[in-house]
Amino acid sequence: MRYGVIGTGWIAKSFIDGARMLCGAEFAAVYSRTNESGERFAEANKIATVYTDINEFAKGDFEAVYVASPNRLHFEQSRLMLENGKHVICEKPITVEPEELSELQALAKEKGLIYIEAIMYMFNPARDLLRDAVSKIGRITSVHFDFSQLSSKYPAYLEGKLPNIFNPALATGCLMDLGIYCVYPALDLFGMPEKITACAHFMDSGADGSGNAALLYPDKLVNLTYSKLGQDRLGSQIFGDRGTITIESISKLINMYMIDNGGNKTELIGDVPKEKLMGYEAAAFERFIAIPDDEYYALACERAMQVSRIMKEIRNISGIRFS
């Protein structure tokens, strides 16, 4: 598969490395706003062609596009790629608004193209291990999913700069960047909640720096916590009356254990390199392109829409606004 890449950040490099590792993918072109950053990224990642005109890039000689630009640009750039006949895998959040996602899913279907969200959880083989373990720990009444990671951009913010991730104009912030990794397993494992409560702590820039949401089900409460201003050291847990599942990283599903009520500990999975996890995304994407009626493609699209709607509801309740 020949890819074009939109974006030159570390996440784009991780996807490239993973797609090459698992799929032998070829990366033919990169789009960047500036030629300098594009050339630097292309040289480091062995990409032949650099574009600084997004419309010319959309006509490039490749079949698929990986979109890793700021959140605010995902909708318009993905639409342009689909309109030009490219399959699209777009970094999370796939769009800012669920209405945008609905429009692009319909466009992709009309054109016979694949359009998915690049989210590690849905394409990670450890998802099946987790789902199986959940069925073995009895009645579940309480869950805590946490993704709190001190941002590498926070020191720059404290110096008075405004990194993209803390700029509401780009539809960023903690919920959109990290909280989504908690929402995905909540909906995938337990379905849509009956009620949501949520709140956020806001930075001076107007971005949410941390927050939490409680998803209420008839038989359980799923608590989500997320922060870019501090580092989690305990991970996530699912509590059943016959055992507990501990998860070191809810985004990567690594170092997961099942512990029975006697304290006996069973490893579900250890550590996995980030590049390999992103390679799983590329492998699923290419499988969907080869087999467009794959049932899991329909599930991935449905789950992306559910997550987008819940994220919008959490934003509304928390008072998160994008200027």
C-alpha positions in Angstrom: 0.0 0.0 0.0 1.3 3.4 -1.0 0.6 6.1 1.6 0.7 9.9 1.8 1.1 11.4 5.3 -0.4 14.7 6.6 1.7 15.9 9.5 5.3 15.8 10.6 5.1 15.1 14.4 6.2 12.2 16.4 2.9 10.4 16.1 3.3 10.3 12.3 6.7 8.8 12.6 5.4 6.1 15.0 2.7 5.2 12.5 5.2 5.0 9.6 7.5 2.8 11.6 4.6 0.5 12.7 3.1 0.3 9.2 6.5 -0.6 7.7 7.1 -3.2 10.5 3.8 -5.0 10.1 2.7 -4.3 6.6 5.7 -3.4 4.5 3.9 -0.2 3.7 5.4 2.3 1.3 5.3 6.0 2.1 5.4 8.1 -1.0 4.7 11.6 0.1 4.3 14.0 3.1 2.3 17.2 3.4 3.6 20.0 5.6 2.7 23.6 6.0 6.4 24.5 5.5 8.9 23.0 3.1 11.6 23.1 5.8 9.7 20.8 8.2 8.5 18.6 5.4 12.0 18.1 4.0 13.4 17.3 7.4 10.7 14.8 8.1 10.9 13.3 4.6 14.7 12.8 4.9 14.4 11.2 8.4 11.7 8.8 7.2 12.8 8.1 3.7 9.9 9.7 1.9 10.5 10.9 -1.6 8.1 13.8 -2.2 7.2 16.8 -0.1 4.1 18.9 -0.7 3.2 22.3 0.9 0.0 22.6 -1.2 -2.7 20.4 0.3 -4.7 20.3 -2.9 -1.7 19.1 -4.9 -1.0 16.6 -2.2 -4.5 15.2 -2.6 -3.8 14.4 -6.2 -0.6 12.6 -5.4 0.4 9.1 -6.6 -0.7 7.0 -3.5 -3.9 5.1 -2.5 -4.2 6.0 1.2 -3.6 8.9 3.5 -2.7 8.9 7.2 -3.9 12.2 8.7 -2.0 13.4 11.8 -2.7 17.2 11.8 -4.2 19.3 14.6 -7.8 18.2 15.5 -9.4 21.2 14.0 -8.1 20.2 10.5 -9.2 16.6 10.5 -12.6 17.1 9.0 -11.7 19.3 6.1 -8.5 17.5 5.2 -10.1 14.0 5.4 -13.0 15.3 3.3 -10.5 16.6 0.6 -8.7 13.2 0.6 -11.9 11.2 0.2 -13.1 13.5 -2.5 -9.9 12.7 -4.4 -10.4 9.0 -4.1 -8.0 8.3 -1.2 -8.7 5.8 1.6 -8.2 7.7 5.0 -7.0 6.6 8.4 -7.2 9.7 10.6 -5.7 10.2 14.1 -8.0 10.5 17.0 -10.3 12.3 17.4 -11.4 11.4 13.9 -13.5 14.6 13.8 -14.4 17.2 16.4 -18.2 16.9 15.9 -20.2 13.7 15.4 -22.1 15.5 12.6 -18.8 15.8 10.7 -18.1 12.2 11.2 -21.5 11.2 9.9 -21.0 13.3 6.8 -17.6 11.7 6.0 -18.7 8.2 6.7 -21.4 8.7 4.2 -19.0 10.2 1.7 -16.6 7.3 2.1 -19.4 4.8 1.6 -20.6 6.6 -1.5 -17.2 6.5 -3.1 -16.3 3.0 -2.0 -13.5 4.1 0.3 -12.3 3.1 3.7 -12.3 5.8 6.4 -11.4 4.9 10.0 -10.1 6.4 13.2 -6.5 5.6 14.1 -7.2 4.5 17.7 -4.9 1.8 19.2 -7.6 0.2 21.4 -9.9 -1.0 18.6 -7.1 -2.7 16.6 -5.0 -4.1 19.4 -5.1 -7.9 19.8 -5.1 -7.3 23.5 -8.6 -6.0 23.2 -9.8 -9.6 22.9 -7.8 -10.7 25.9 -9.4 -7.9 27.9 -12.9 -8.7 26.8 -12.4 -12.4 27.7 -11.0 -11.5 31.1 -14.0 -9.2 31.8 -16.2 -12.2 31.3 -14.3 -14.2 34.0 -14.3 -11.8 37.0 -18.0 -12.0 37.9 -20.5 -9.2 38.4 -18.9 -5.9 37.7 -20.3 -2.9 39.5 -17.3 -0.5 39.5 -14.7 0.5 36.9 -11.9 3.1 36.9 -10.2 4.0 33.6 -7.4 6.6 33.9 -5.1 8.2 31.4 -3.1 10.9 33.1 0.2 11.8 31.5 2.3 14.9 32.2 2.6 16.7 28.9 6.0 17.2 27.4 4.6 20.6 26.2 3.7 21.7 29.7 7.0 23.4 30.5 6.7 25.5 27.3 3.2 26.5 28.4 4.5 27.6 31.8 7.1 29.8 30.0 4.2 31.7 28.3 4.1 29.8 25.0 0.9 28.2 23.6 1.6 24.7 22.3 -1.0 23.3 20.0 -2.2 20.8 22.6 -3.2 23.6 25.0 -4.8 25.8 22.3 -8.7 25.6 22.2 -8.7 27.2 18.8 -7.3 23.8 17.5 -10.0 21.8 19.3 -7.5 20.2 21.6 -7.2 19.8 25.4 -7.0 16.8 27.7 -10.4 15.2 26.9 -9.8 15.2 23.2 -6.2 14.0 23.5 -6.2 11.5 26.4 -9.8 11.1 27.7 -10.9 9.5 24.4 -8.7 6.5 25.3 -10.9 6.0 28.4 -14.2 6.5 26.5 -13.4 3.8 23.9 -13.0 0.8 26.3 -16.0 2.0 28.4 -18.3 1.9 25.4 -16.8 -1.1 23.8 -17.0 -3.2 27.0 -20.2 -2.0 28.5 -22.2 -0.2 25.8 -23.8 3.2 25.9 -24.5 4.7 29.4 -27.9 5.8 30.7 -26.5 9.0 32.2 -23.3 11.0 32.3 -21.9 13.5 34.7 -18.6 15.3 34.0 -16.4 18.2 35.0 -13.1 19.7 33.9 -10.3 21.9 35.2 -9.4 24.7 32.8 -6.1 26.3 32.2 -5.6 30.0 31.6 -5.6 29.3 27.8 -9.1 28.0 28.0 -8.1 24.4 27.4 -9.1 21.6 29.8 -6.0 20.4 31.5 -7.7 17.6 33.4 -11.2 16.2 33.9 -13.4 13.3 34.8 -16.6 11.7 33.7 -18.9 9.2 35.3 -20.8 6.9 33.1 -23.8 5.4 34.8 -25.3 2.1 33.8 -28.2 0.1 35.3 -25.7 -2.2 37.1 -22.4 -0.3 37.3 -20.6 3.0 37.4 -17.6 3.6 35.1 -15.4 6.4 36.2 -13.0 8.1 33.7 -10.2 10.4 34.8 -7.6 12.1 32.6 -5.0 14.8 32.9 -2.1 16.3 31.0 -0.8 18.1 34.1 0.3 15.1 36.2 1.5 11.5 35.7 -0.5 8.4 36.7 1.4 5.7 38.5 -1.4 3.2 39.3 -3.2 2.6 36.0 -6.8 1.4 35.5 -8.9 -1.3 37.2 -12.1 -3.2 36.5 -13.6 -4.6 39.7 -15.7 -7.8 39.7 -17.0 -9.9 42.6 -14.7 -12.8 41.5 -11.6 -10.8 40.7 -10.0 -7.6 39.5 -8.3 -6.6 36.2 -5.5 -4.1 36.4 -4.2 -2.3 33.3 -1.0 -0.3 33.4 -1.9 1.7 30.2 -5.5 2.0 29.1 -4.3 3.5 25.7 -1.9 0.7 24.9 -3.5 -2.2 26.9 -0.1 -3.3 28.1 0.9 -5.0 31.4 -2.6 -6.3 32.1 -3.3 -8.7 34.9 -6.2 -10.6 36.3 -6.2 -11.1 40.0 -8.7 -13.5 41.7 -10.1 -12.9 45.2 -7.4 -15.1 46.7 -4.7 -12.7 45.3 -3.5 -15.1 42.6 -2.2 -13.0 39.7 -2.4 -14.0 36.0 -0.6 -12.0 33.3 -2.8 -11.3 30.3 -0.1 -9.4 28.4 3.2 -7.7 29.1 4.8 -4.7 27.3 4.4 -4.0 23.6 6.3 -1.4 21.6 4.2 1.7 20.6 5.3 1.3 17.0 3.9 -2.2 16.9 0.6 -1.1 18.4 0.3 1.5 15.6 1.2 -1.1 13.1 -1.9 -3.0 14.1 -3.9 0.0 13.1 -2.3 0.0 9.6 -2.8 -3.8 9.3 -6.5 -3.4 10.0 -6.8 -0.5 7.6 -5.2 -2.4 4.8 -7.4 -5.5 5.5 -10.5 -3.3 5.3 -9.3 -1.9 2.0 -8.8 -5.5 0.7 -12.0 -6.8 2.2 -14.4 -3.8 2.5 -17.3 -5.9 3.8 -15.2 -7.1 6.7 -17.7 -7.0 9.7 -15.1 -5.5 11.9 -14.9 -2.4 9.7 -18.6 -1.8 10.3 -18.0 -2.2 14.1 -15.1 0.2 14.0 -17.2 2.8 12.2 -20.1 2.3 14.6 -17.9 2.5 17.7 -16.2 5.7 16.4 -19.6 7.3 16.1 -20.7 6.3 19.5 -17.5 7.6 21.0 -17.8 10.9 19.1 -21.3 11.4 20.5 -20.3 10.6 24.1 -17.3 12.9 23.8 -19.6 15.7 22.6 -21.9 15.1 25.6 -19.0 15.1 28.0 -17.7 18.4 26.5 -21.2 20.0 26.8 -21.6 18.9 30.5 -18.0 20.0 31.4 -18.3 23.4 29.7 -15.5 22.6 27.2 -15.7 25.1 24.3 -13.4 25.5 21.2 -12.9 29.1 20.1 
